[in-house]
Amino acid sequence: MQKEGIKYLKIEFKDNGIGVTYAAKEIIFQGGYKRDKKVRGMGLRLSLVKKIVESYNGEIWVEDKVPGDYSKGSNFVVIIPETV
């Protein structure tokens, strides 16, 4: 993949889970976010992943696996420049 003249490696993680709501897509990469308040932990997982990816000048985001229907699963996309 190429963006703004820079070549990127693109990695996609697709699942068949319950998906990520449109509202949650805005906040899941922030520290402290937990979908289920009953789950123990500090909610650092995706915020930590984001920090690691950004430390390599990359980006991470989530999309609907089936465009327009978040309930059919998620597609997490990571891009990292080929030359770091």
HUVENCOR-V147069 format. One record per residue. N is the residue number from 0. NEAR is the number of other C-alpha atoms within 12 Angstrom. Layout:
BEGIN
N	NEAR
N	NEAR
END
This chain:
BEGIN
0	15
1	13
2	15
3	8
4	9
5	16
6	17
7	22
8	23
9	21
10	20
11	20
12	20
13	21
14	21
15	18
16	17
17	18
18	27
19	32
20	23
21	18
22	12
23	19
24	23
25	14
26	22
27	27
28	29
29	22
30	18
31	19
32	23
33	22
34	25
35	12
36	11
37	9
38	10
39	12
40	14
41	18
42	22
43	20
44	19
45	27
46	23
47	20
48	24
49	28
50	20
51	19
52	25
53	21
54	16
55	20
56	21
57	27
58	27
59	31
60	30
61	34
62	29
63	28
64	25
65	20
66	15
67	15
68	18
69	24
70	20
71	20
72	23
73	28
74	28
75	28
76	25
77	29
78	31
79	27
80	24
81	17
82	12
83	15
END
